[in-house]
Amino acid sequence: MTAALTLYDCTQDDFAAMMPNVPGYRLTQLWDGLYTQMLEPKDISPLPADLRSLITSQAPPALIEVQRAVADDGDTLKFLWHLVNGNHPIETVLMYYEDRATVCVSTQAGCAMACGFCATGQAGFTRHLTAGEIIEQVVRCAREAKQHDRRIDNIVFMGMGEPLANVAPVWAAVERIHGDIGISARHITVSTVGIIPGIRTLTEWPLPVNLAVSLHAARNDLRDELVPINKRYPIDDLINACRDYLTTKNRRVTFEWALIANVNDTDRDARELADLCHRLQPSAHVNLIPLNPTPGWPTTGSSPRRVREFRDLLRELGVNATVRNNRGTDIAAACGQLAAGQPVVLRSTPA
């Protein structure tokens, strides 16, 4: 059975078909209300009430908010949604910073990449998200931010799922987030564990988004263990794809590295990582992430001291390396913790 068409999966042609004989300017008002003002259809006041009711009934929202959790003195919010088409749970994280507000969006319900240290990978794969389900996460977070006089200006495809295993809906979402919501491509980051065909496709598409690669190991035997897809797309091939992306797009490539105590935080690991970075010109940026705790992974993250030592050694070797300030760890909203489980709820909304 075909899934019902939801609000942000509708194109302008879909809305035109719903509202035959309606003047074109009404479609413009609707589109502006949805994407510029981030309004629910019922609140788009320039539209007549009958049209608002029609849109609400014919194109419902894709996301039902089940609950939200708040951390970092209100600066980090994690939303747990159920999808109207299938009732599958997904999560989205909204983060406020001094100079920006970032939304971390999910692209799949679950994930098939099976990275053992990631809670999403431990949970397994349910289904791909549609472009509209991805876009609506941004819109719903933008509405929340607007209530606090904040504007969303940074989108990271780093939530649940592997974006480049769902590349067509992800790219459709990127185009609408850029073209209709108005977020610069330079403030959109697509993350991948190393799906080379997806990187090649991203290289061919026009918008110069940022590419982040969840690397975590710089030699194949260790990466095979940590990131199983490496057996299909080994490191040398991955670096070549990243080089082509950097050359074509002139956008920085970031390597993400979750530091795991006595696994990938040795001096040898730092030197091997530096060698890979220098194969890209200009050298790749490294984003170090102290491993966050997940129930199904017994190994602990590197100590704060070892994180600093690893960063400093990379810098001595000529690599631009920074340490991510983990947000929302206590509500399982940090990197690698999203699994659509039951968060620590400080405020709930009814389904």
N, C-alpha and C positions, 0 to 999 in steps of 0.2 A: 504494500500500500504506500502511495506517495505521501511523504511528510507534508503537513500543512505549511503554507508559506508564512513565515514570520516577518515582523515589522522591518527589520534591517536587512533581510534577504531580498526584500522587494526592490526592484529597479523602478526608475521613473516610468518605464513602459508598463510595468505591473500595476502601478498606481493609476495610470491612465486607463488601463483596461477595467479597473475596479470602478472608475468614475467616468463612464462614457458621457460625452456631451458637456463635460465640465470645462470651462475656459482654461487655457494653458496657464494663466497666472495663478490659478488655484493650485496647480501642481507645483509651481515655483514656491508658493507660500508653504505648502506642505513640506517640501524638501528642505527649505530654509529652516522651518521649525524643528525638523528632526535632526539636522546635521549642524546647523549654525547655532541655534538657540538651545539645542539638546532637550527639547520639550517632548512630553508625551502627547499623542495626538489630541487628547481631550483638552489640552492646555494651549493649543495653537489657535489663539483667539481670532485671527483674521479669517479662519475658515468657518463657514456656516456650521451650525450644530449638527445638522444631518450628515454632513461629510465627515465630521469628526467621529460621530457614532459609527458610520460605515467603516472607516479605517480601523477603528478599535475592534470591531467585530470580525472584519475580514483578514486583518494582519495583526495578530496578537504579538506581544513581546515574546522573545525566545527564552528569556531567563526569568526564573522565579526565585526571588531572594528567600533563602531558608534561614540564614543567620549571618551575623558578622562578628568578627572579633577585633578588638582594638588594642594596640600596644604602643610603646614609645611615646607616652603622654599624648596619644591621639594622632601622632604623625604617621602611623602605619595601620591600615585597615585591611582585613582579609574578608572577602565576601565568599560565602558558600551559596552556589546557585544549583537549582535543578533545571534541566532543559525541558521545555515544553514537549519537544519531539523526542520522547524516550525516557524522560525523568532521570537522566544520568547526572550525577553530581560533578561539578567542576568548581574551581576556585580562581579568584582574581585578587591581586594585591594592589592597593593604592598607597603610595608613599609620598608624603610631603617633605620637601627639603627647603632650605632657606631661599634658594634661587630657582626652584622648579618643583613640579609635581609630576610623578611618574606612575604609569599604570603598567603592571606586569600581567600580560594576558596569557590565557591558555589557548591552545590550538587543537587539542584533542581531549577527549574524556579518557584519562589514563595515558599510558605510553607503552609502546612495544619495544623500546630500545634496551630494556632490561639491565640498565646500569645499577649494580647492586647497592651502591651507597646512596641512591636517590629514592625517596619514598614513592614518587610517582612511578618510577620504573618497577619498584617492588609490587605495585598495585596491579600492573598489567594493563592491557589496552581494551577499551570498550568501543569507541568509534571516533572518526574525524569530526571536527566542528565545521559548520558552514561559515562562509564569510560573514553572514549576518550575525551569527552567534559570537563571532570574534569582535565584530564592530560594536555590538551592543554592550560588551564588557567595557569598552572605552567610553561609550556614551553614558552608561549608568554611573561610572566613576566620575565622569565630568560633571554630571548633575550633583553628585555628592560634594565634589570640590567647590562647585559654584556656591553652595550653601555657606561655604567658609571663605568666600571671596578669593578663591584660588582657581587658577586655570591649568588644565592639563597641557603640558608642553613636551612630554617625553614618553615614548611608548617602547617597551621592550617585550619581545616575543620570547619570554623566558619562563612562562608558567607551565602548566601541565602539558605534556606532549612534546613531540618532535616537529617543529614547524615545517621543515623541509621534507617530511614524509607526508605532508598535507599541503603541498606547495601551491596548487591552483587557488583554493579558498584563501590561503594566507596572502597570496599576492593580490587577490581581489580585495581583501580587507585593507591591505597596505595602500592600494590605489585610492580607496574611498576615504580612509583616514587622512591621507595626504591631500587629495583633491577636494573633498567635501567638508571634512572637519577642519582641515587647514593646518595640519601639523607637518612641519618640514621633514623631508626625507632624511635630513641630517640628524634629526631627533627621533628616528625610528631605527631600532636595532633588531635584527633577526638572528636568533641563536640556533645553532645546530650541533649535534654530536659528531658531525662529519659526513653527512649524506652528500656525496660528491655530485651525483646528478642534479640534486637540488641546488647546490652551489653554482653549477654550470648554468642552470636555468636562471638563477638570480643574476648571474653575470650578464645574461642576454637581455634581461628586462630593463626598462629605461631609468627607473628611479635609483639614485645613489644612496641606498640605505646602508647602515653600518652592518658589518658581518662579525658575529662573535662565534667562536668555535670552542665547544667544551672539550678541551684537549686532555688534561689530567695526567697524561704520561707522554714521554717523548721517545719511547722505544716500544716496538711492536709487542714484545712478549708481555710487558706490563699493561699496555693499553688494551690488549686482547682480553685481559682479565677484568679491567675496570670498566671498559667501554666495549662490549662485545661486537658492536657493528664494525669495529676496527678490523676484524677478520675479513670483512668484505671490502672495506675501504681503508687500506693501510696508510701509514703516516706519510710516506713519500708521495703517494698519489694525492693525499689530502693537501699537503703543502703546495703541490703544483696547482691544484684548483684554487687555493687561497691566493697564490701569486697571480694567477690570471685575473681573479676578482679585483685584487688591489690595483693591478696595472690598468684594467679596463675602467674601473669606477673611480680610481684615485681616492678611495675611502679607506680609513684605517681598519685593519683586521685585528681583532682582539682574541687572544687565547685565554680562556677561562681555566683555572687550575684549582680544584678543590684539594687543599693540603690535608693529607691523611698521615698520621703519625707513623713513622718508620716504614712507610709504603712508597710515597712519592715526594718526600720532603728532604731527601739527602742532598749533599753537595753534588753528587753525580747527576741527580735529577735536574738540579739547577743548571749545570753545565750543558746537559743534553738539550734542555729547553732553550737555553741561550743560542745554541747552535741552530736550532730550528728557526728561531726568531730572526736570526741574521740571514737566513735564506730568503727572507722577504725584504725587499727594499722599497720604502723605508721599513725598518725592523718592526715586527708586530708588537703591539702593546700586550702586556700580561696583566690580567686581573686575578689576583690571588684571593681565594675564598677559604677561610678556615672552615673545615668540614663541619656541617651542622648535624646534630644527632638525629637519627631516624631509627624507628623500632627494629627494623630488619637488618641492620648493619652493625656488627659488633665493634669494629675498629673506630678509634677516637680520632678527632681532629688534632692537628699539630698544636703545640702549645703556643701562646702568644709570642714567647721568646723565639721559638723556632720559625714562626711566621716572619718575624722581623729579620732574622738571620737569612732566611731564604730570599726575601725581598732584597736585602742589602747585597747579597752575592750576585743576584741577577743584575742589579744596577752597576756593580763593579765590572760585570761582564758586558756592559753597554746596552742593557735592555731596559726599556721604560716599563717599570713594574709598580703597581699600586696594590693596596690591600683593600678589599671591599669591606665597608662597614655594614655588617649583617644587621638587618632590620627584621623585627617580628619573630625572633627565634622562639620566644616564650609562647607564641600562639601558632607555632608551626607554619609560619608564613615566609620563612627565609629560604634561600636557595636550596633546592633539593628536598624540601619538606612538604610540598603540596601533594596531598593524596586524597583530597575531598573527604577527609574523615571528620570527626566531630571536633571543632576547635574549642578553645577556652573562650566561652561566650561572655562578653561583658555587656553586650546589648543585642537583643534579638528582635527580629521582625517576623510577623506571621507569614507562612507560605501562601 
